[in-house]
Amino acid sequence: MARTTGCILGVMAGLGLAVPLAAQTAKLPIAEGVWVKTDTKCETATTAHVFGGKRFGTFYFYGPKQSMGPANETEPLVRSSKVAGGFVMVNEGPLEVAPRPNGQAVVRANSPSQGVQWTDAVRLCPPATLSKKMRDALTKAGLIKAAPRP
């Protein structure tokens, strides 16, 4: 019995099944925070790429004058892998990120069969510079920490 158990554990370790997903560390080459398009002011951003709380993805308001939402399309960051062009794939894709000079980054959606679908040049916005609506929604979603009360 001990030999059988040892064999099973050995096979599981060889397959990477012995390490729980939570123990695996996926890393992105950008700082945690709220990233908005470089041509958008932080205080008027209604769409952001968010890296925080061990999650990554897009968070946005939609509809007439962005009056609806928010839509939280972030997902747990479980795996990351380097791909062409200095990008790192988030989980199994399609999102990929790459750092750029001067505190900027690029977020893109890449399809293996159809290529790059869209690309956003982004910069980090401190939470205090975001609109109250965006900041409150991100805080409620657990993607940023609530600002301390004065």
Secondary structure, 3 states (H helix, E strand, C coil): CHHHHHHHHHHHHHCCCCCCHHHCCCCCCCCCEEEEECCCCHHHCCEEEEEECCEEEEEEEECHHHCEEEEEEEEECCCEEECHHHCEEECCCCEEEEEECCCEEEEEEEECCCEEEEEEEEEEECHHHCCHHHHHHHHHCCCCCCCCCC
